[in-house]
Amino acid sequence: MKFEKYLSENRDSDEVREMIELEILPTIKRECKQFLKEDTVLYRGKRKPIKGLWDFVMPRKDRKPTDVPEDIQKEFDEGTYRRYKVKFRQWGVFVTPYKPQATTYGSVYTFWPKDGYKYLWSPKIRDFFDKWNSDVRHDPMALSSFSDDYWDSFVVDYYQTYGIKKNKAHEMMFYCPNGYYLVHEEISNYVIKGLY
């Protein structure tokens, strides 16, 4: 088994089991009650791996986009701020329920937001970059015609803040003002079994 091989090569298996049972599970059960009620699993890919098997992260509020131009992110965020009082792309953490999608961004972790989060996702758009790329990138003049009304209706027409379990493969933006936990892929299945 992959996990047992990992344990034998890297750590004492009793030490890892103790960490899962005495640290990880109690912490997530205590601090992520809101998310556990959603009864779902989300993944986050990270280019820069975390240290250890799990970690607490406070997200940045000045996230720079990797693929989408900053002015597009800014306009989108102004639309989400007007509607939800959150700049989801700039303040958000990007996750997905589709593990293969997370692997394209680096090492894979399960994502456990602390209570108090908000999320936004689109059942119509799998990835914002793909939508932007197909609609705007090849027509730069289209961008100049995007008004506040455009972005407000874009957010309303395409995005929602509910229905997390219906999402099978689309990116999600989580605003986590209290932070979130990442659990390494190598122990994620054990943690998930202990939580659900």
N, C-alpha and C positions, 0 to 999 in steps of 0.2 A: 504494500500500500504506500502511496506517495507520502502521506503524512508520517507514517512510521519510519520511512527511509529518511525523511527530513529530520525527524527527532533524533534518530540514531547518529546522523552525521553532524548535527548542529547543537543539540541540547539533550539534557537528560529528560526523558519522557515524563517522569513524575513531576519535574519542575514545571513543564509546560501545562500539564493537566491541572496542577495546582494553580497556576496563573489563570487559566480559563475559569476554573470553578470558584476561586477565592477573590479574583480581581476583576476580570473582564465581565463575566456574567452578572455579578451583583451591581457593578457600576452601570452597565447598560440598562439593567432592569430598573434601577433607581433613577437614572438621569435621562432616559430616552423613552419614557412611558408613552408619550404622544405618538412617537414613531412606531412603537411596538403594537399599538392599536391598529395601525395601518395593515399589519400582517403581510408585509412584503419584504423583499430583499433588493437592495440597490448596490451598485458597484461604482467605484471611482478608480480611474486609471491615473497614475502620477508618474511623471518622468523622473522626479527625484524621490527615491524610495524613503520610507520612514525608517527610523532606527528601531529595531526590535519587532515584535510580533503584533503590537498594537500601539496606538498613539492618540493623544488628544490634540486637536488642531483648532486654532482660532483663525477663521478666514480673514483675508485682507479685505479692506474696503476700497482698494485701488487696483483691482484686478485689471490687467491689460489683456486684450483679446489676442489669441494666437493666430487666428485665420481671418476674422472679420475686421475691417477697418475701424479704427477708434471712433470716427464720426458716426458710423452706422450703429455701433454699440451705444454711443451717447444718445442718439435719437431714440433708439429702442427703449433704453432705460428711462428716458424722460417720459415716454408713453406708459411704462409700467409704474413709474413713480406717481404720475397723475392718477392712475387707477388704484394702485395697491400701496402706495407710500413706500415702495421698495425698488431700488435699482438692481433688478435681478441679475443682469449680466455683469455689472461692475462689482456688486457686493456678494454675488452668489458663488455657489460651489456647484460644479457640473457633475451629474451622476446619471446612471442609466440602469434600467432593470436587465439590460441585455449585456451579459458579461463579455462576449466577443467585441462589442463596441468599446468597452472600457480598456481592453487590451491594446487598442490602437494608441492609447495615450501613455502607456508605460506599465509599471507594476500595478497589479490589481488588488484592490482591497474592498471589503464590505464597508458600507457607509452607515453610520449610526448617529443621526443628529440629536443633539440635546433638546429638551423641551423648549418650546417657544419659537420654533422654526416656521417658515412659510415656504411654499414651493409654487412653481409655475412650470407648466409643460403644455405642449400642443399635441392633441390627438391627430392633427392634420399635417404637422411638420416634424419629420424625424430629427432633423438637425438644422438649426437656424442658418448655419453657413451654407448648406446645400440650397436652401430657399433663397438666401441672398444671392448666391452665385448664379442661380438660374434666372432670377428676376431682374437683377440690377447690374451685376458686374459687367455684363456685355453691353449695357446701355447706360453709360455714365450720366447722360442727360436726365434719365429717369430719377436719379437721386435728387437733383435740384428741385424736382416737383413734389417731393415728399414733405408735406406739412405736418404740423402737430396733429391735425385731424386724421391724416393718413396713419400715423403711428398709433394714435388712440384707437382707431377702428381696427388696425392690424392686430393689436393686442387683444381687443375684445373678440374679433372674428376667429382668431387662431389659437389663443392661449386660454388656459383655465387653471384654477387653483384647487381643484378637486379631482377625484377619480384616479387616484394613484394606482389602484389595483388593475385598472383597465389598461395601463401603459405596459406594453410588452417589449418595446424596443426603441422608444423615443428618448432623446436627451431631456433631462430635467434640471432646473435651476433651483437650488435650495438657498434660502437666506437663513443663516444660522447665527444669530447674534450672540448665542451662548456657546458656540463652538460645536464640534462634532468629533466622533471617534472613528478611526480607521482600524480595521482588523485585517491582518495579512491573510492573503488567499490561502496560505498553507494551513491555517487553523480555522478559516471561516466556516467550513461545514460543521465543525464541532461546536462553534459558538452558535450558529443558526439552530442546530438541534437542541441546544440548551435553552434557547429563548422561545422557540415556537413549538 
